[in-house]
């Protein structure tokens, strides 16, 4: 049975109207070689029964999924890129291909593409994705999910048989089309576009759409109240995402406003990195010359981006105190990040929370020890899992040992944490995984790494396949 009878397609985004997107066509590729299919998440949307040929038809040739869009939609948005406003953005090498509902929790989900061809927003680019870029995105999303980050899923990767020229990797290089599964592609930059155009009616329509389909916590009759509740919830979700990145030692690399969506789901991975050791100044993107998006500056950057979203909502204020409500949410952002960070660190350490102040102190001591001892970031979480007292000789670990007194394991041991070491994806490892693919089309190391990451995912969840 190719498509499950439970598959619940949608075309919700189309109801917003043509001001929000451009109807486009997918590129035609000379070749289609299936390199990755995310079977676990395919089951969540009712597409796990597709044959490889059917999979390629939908996610390589991009033939419509029944009940969703007949033609893809290239989404329109603006954004601040490294804090410089750019009104010429939009889906330049991707589009919204289909929508459907998660069969487990009912959420509205998107299939968004990367490398699917040129659109009206491509400017001078070719609209393509390198195979290496697709491989890197799969690795990033898999490990982030394992480490507890709310992230998009790399649903499909199909090699497409073209030679691409790039200035940041040896060329010609191989091409691919990636399909991403996400909980919304509505960005801060989507709101910014209509604020730039002075279109308050479109902002109002976008807010109503977002609340109805993604942020039900903001349901309210009066629009200013709806805007205030919406903004508060987006701040909460983005704070949680930022805290998850910090606890995972992850550097996104390009935190432009068009890369932050309203659901607080991490997505769109370019020059990402994981920390080798804790270093607040560690920067992922080689072109981030001022280290604007360094690891330690990520919460600050998210707050700056949220302030841009708040400004877009001000035309909806009427005679109310909406501005004060929005500022209140911004002022509370730091506290939200700190609380979520403590929760994430305890989750990673496999410990039951005790009390907010004490939990925050433990998380702070752990990161102080990471900084002062220069211990390998991921190895330290692995070694201290479950409150195990390790013989780390640096004096900074003594307060951690003392702070662990009284904490209980949140779950029993898992074989992964008794194994040789954690699942990691430092830049050298990523390059080593790519080398045999580039040289001899050998995908063995890549699949072995995915298997290791899957073991870590199950271990962090106590063995439950969720």
Residue pairs with C-beta under 8 A, 6 or more apart in sequence:
1 49
2 49
2 50
2 51
2 54
3 46
3 47
3 49
3 50
3 65
3 66
4 46
4 47
4 48
4 49
4 103
5 46
6 46
6 103
7 45
7 46
7 47
7 67
7 100
7 103
8 45
8 46
8 100
8 101
8 103
9 65
9 66
9 67
9 68
9 98
9 99
9 100
10 67
10 68
10 99
10 100
10 101
10 108
11 67
11 68
11 69
11 99
12 99
12 108
12 209
12 213
13 20
13 21
13 73
13 75
13 96
13 99
13 110
14 69
14 73
15 209
16 205
16 206
16 209
17 205
19 76
19 199
19 202
20 75
20 76
20 190
20 202
20 206
21 73
21 74
21 75
21 76
21 96
22 73
22 74
22 76
22 90
22 119
22 120
22 121
23 71
23 72
23 73
23 74
24 71
24 72
24 73
24 74
24 95
24 117
24 119
24 120
25 71
25 72
25 117
26 61
26 62
26 72
26 95
26 113
26 116
26 117
27 116
27 117
27 118
27 127
27 128
27 177
28 61
29 60
29 61
29 160
29 161
29 162
29 175
29 177
30 160
30 161
30 162
31 159
31 160
31 161
31 162
32 56
32 60
32 61
32 158
32 159
32 160
32 161
33 158
33 159
33 160
33 161
34 52
34 55
34 56
34 60
34 156
34 158
35 131
35 134
35 135
35 157
35 158
35 159
35 176
35 443
36 134
36 138
36 154
36 156
36 157
37 52
37 55
37 59
37 155
37 156
38 153
38 154
38 155
38 156
38 181
39 48
40 465
41 153
41 155
41 181
42 48
42 50
42 155
44 102
44 103
44 104
45 100
45 101
45 102
45 103
45 109
45 181
46 100
46 103
50 58
55 156
56 158
57 63
58 64
58 65
59 111
59 155
59 156
59 158
59 177
59 179
60 156
60 158
60 160
60 177
62 72
62 97
62 113
62 116
62 177
64 70
64 71
64 98
65 97
65 98
65 100
65 111
68 97
68 98
68 99
68 100
69 96
69 97
69 98
69 99
72 95
72 96
72 97
72 113
72 116
73 95
73 96
74 90
74 91
74 94
74 95
74 96
74 119
74 120
74 121
75 90
75 91
75 95
75 96
75 185
75 190
76 90
76 91
76 121
76 190
76 193
77 89
77 90
77 187
77 189
77 190
77 192
77 193
77 258
78 85
78 86
78 87
78 89
78 189
78 192
78 193
78 196
78 258
79 85
79 86
79 89
79 187
79 188
79 189
79 192
79 256
79 257
79 258
79 259
80 86
80 189
80 192
80 256
80 257
80 305
80 308
81 89
81 256
81 258
82 256
82 288
82 292
82 293
83 292
83 304
85 192
85 196
87 193
87 196
88 121
88 123
89 121
89 189
89 258
90 119
90 120
90 121
91 119
91 121
92 118
92 119
92 121
92 122
92 123
92 125
92 127
93 114
93 115
93 116
93 117
93 118
93 119
93 122
93 125
93 126
93 127
93 128
93 129
94 112
94 113
94 114
94 115
94 116
94 119
95 112
95 113
95 116
95 119
96 110
96 111
96 112
96 185
97 111
97 112
97 113
97 116
97 179
98 110
98 111
99 108
99 109
99 110
99 111
100 108
100 109
100 111
101 107
101 108
101 109
102 109
107 183
108 183
108 184
108 213
108 214
109 181
109 182
109 183
110 180
110 181
110 182
110 183
110 184
110 185
111 155
111 179
111 180
111 181
112 179
112 180
112 182
112 185
113 177
113 178
113 179
113 180
114 129
114 133
114 134
114 137
114 177
114 178
114 179
114 180
115 127
115 128
115 129
115 130
115 133
115 134
115 160
115 175
115 176
115 177
115 178
116 127
116 177
117 127
117 128
118 125
118 126
118 127
119 127
126 164
128 160
128 162
128 164
128 175
129 175
129 176
129 177
129 178
130 164
130 166
130 169
130 173
130 174
130 175
130 176
131 157
131 159
131 173
131 174
131 175
131 176
131 437
132 169
132 173
132 174
132 434
132 437
132 438
133 176
133 178
133 270
134 154
134 157
134 176
134 177
134 178
135 157
135 433
135 434
135 437
135 446
136 269
136 272
136 430
136 434
137 154
137 178
137 180
137 269
138 154
138 157
138 450
139 425
139 430
139 433
139 446
139 449
139 450
139 453
140 151
140 269
140 272
140 425
141 151
141 152
141 153
141 154
141 269
142 154
142 450
142 453
142 454
142 457
143 274
143 423
143 425
143 453
143 456
144 151
144 248
144 250
144 266
145 151
145 153
145 457
146 423
146 453
146 454
146 456
146 457
146 460
147 244
147 247
147 248
147 250
147 348
147 456
147 460
148 244
148 247
148 248
148 344
148 347
148 348
148 460
149 241
149 244
149 245
149 248
149 250
149 266
150 237
150 240
150 241
150 244
150 264
150 265
150 266
151 265
151 266
151 267
152 180
152 181
152 182
152 183
152 265
152 266
152 267
152 268
153 180
153 181
153 182
154 178
154 180
154 181
155 179
155 180
155 181
156 178
156 179
157 176
157 177
157 178
157 179
158 176
158 177
159 174
159 175
159 176
160 175
160 176
160 177
161 175
162 174
162 175
163 171
163 172
163 173
163 174
163 175
164 171
164 172
164 173
164 174
164 175
165 171
165 172
165 173
166 173
168 286
170 438
174 438
180 267
182 261
182 265
182 267
183 214
183 263
183 265
184 210
184 213
184 214
184 261
184 262
184 263
184 265
185 261
185 267
186 206
186 209
186 210
186 214
186 261
186 262
186 263
187 257
187 258
187 259
187 260
187 261
187 262
188 257
188 258
188 260
188 261
188 262
188 305
188 306
188 308
188 309
188 312
189 256
189 257
189 258
190 206
191 203
191 206
191 309
191 312
191 313
192 257
192 308
192 309
192 312
194 200
194 202
194 203
194 206
194 312
195 203
195 311
195 312
195 315
200 315
200 316
203 312
203 313
203 315
203 316
204 223
204 316
207 223
207 226
207 227
207 230
207 313
207 316
208 226
210 230
210 262
211 218
211 219
211 226
211 230
214 262
214 263
215 229
215 230
215 233
215 234
215 262
215 263
217 229
217 233
218 226
218 227
218 229
218 230
218 232
218 233
219 226
219 229
220 226
220 229
222 320
223 316
223 318
224 316
224 317
224 318
224 320
224 322
225 320
227 313
227 316
227 317
227 322
227 326
228 322
228 325
228 326
228 329
230 313
231 306
231 309
231 310
231 313
231 325
231 326
231 329
232 325
232 329
234 262
234 264
234 306
234 309
235 306
235 329
235 330
235 332
235 333
235 336
236 264
236 336
237 262
237 263
237 264
238 260
238 264
238 302
238 305
238 306
239 264
239 299
239 302
239 333
239 336
239 337
239 340
240 264
240 336
240 340
241 264
241 265
241 266
241 302
242 298
242 299
242 302
242 337
242 340
243 299
243 337
243 338
243 340
243 341
243 343
243 344
244 266
244 340
244 344
245 251
245 252
245 266
245 298
246 295
246 298
246 299
246 337
246 341
246 344
247 341
247 344
247 345
247 347
247 348
248 274
248 344
248 348
249 274
249 275
249 278
249 295
249 377
249 378
250 272
250 273
250 274
250 275
251 272
251 273
251 274
251 275
251 282
251 283
251 284
251 293
251 294
251 295
251 298
252 259
252 266
252 269
252 272
252 284
252 293
252 298
253 269
253 270
253 271
253 272
253 273
253 283
253 284
253 285
253 288
253 293
254 268
254 270
254 271
254 285
254 288
254 293
255 293
255 298
255 301
255 302
255 305
256 305
257 305
257 308
257 309
259 267
259 268
260 302
260 305
260 306
261 267
270 285
271 284
271 285
271 286
271 287
272 284
273 282
273 284
273 426
273 427
274 377
274 378
274 424
274 425
274 426
275 282
275 295
275 377
276 376
276 377
276 426
277 370
277 374
277 375
277 376
277 377
278 367
278 370
278 371
278 374
278 377
279 295
279 296
279 371
280 294
280 295
280 296
280 297
280 371
281 291
281 294
281 295
281 296
282 294
282 295
282 296
283 291
283 293
283 294
283 295
284 293
285 293
288 294
291 297
292 301
293 301
299 333
299 334
299 337
302 333
303 330
303 333
303 334
306 329
306 330
306 333
307 330
310 326
310 327
310 329
310 330
313 322
313 326
314 322
314 323
314 326
316 322
317 323
338 360
339 356
339 360
341 360
341 363
342 353
342 356
342 359
342 360
342 362
342 363
343 353
343 359
345 362
345 363
345 366
345 367
346 352
346 353
346 359
346 362
346 363
346 410
347 410
347 460
348 381
348 385
348 460
349 366
349 381
349 384
349 385
349 386
349 387
350 385
350 386
350 387
350 409
350 410
350 411
350 417
351 386
351 387
351 404
351 407
351 408
351 409
351 410
352 407
352 408
352 409
352 410
353 359
354 406
354 407
358 403
361 403
362 400
362 403
362 404
362 407
365 399
365 400
365 403
366 380
366 384
366 400
368 396
368 399
369 375
369 380
369 392
369 394
369 396
369 397
369 399
369 400
370 377
370 380
371 396
372 394
372 396
373 392
373 394
373 396
373 397
375 392
375 394
378 422
378 423
378 424
379 421
379 422
379 424
380 392
381 422
382 417
382 421
382 422
383 390
383 392
384 390
384 400
385 417
386 409
386 413
386 417
387 404
387 407
387 408
387 409
389 401
389 404
390 397
411 462
412 462
414 458
414 459
414 462
414 463
415 459
416 455
416 456
416 458
416 459
417 459
422 456
423 449
423 452
423 453
423 455
423 456
425 449
429 449
432 445
433 445
433 446
433 449
436 442
436 443
436 444
436 445
437 443
437 446
458 464
458 465
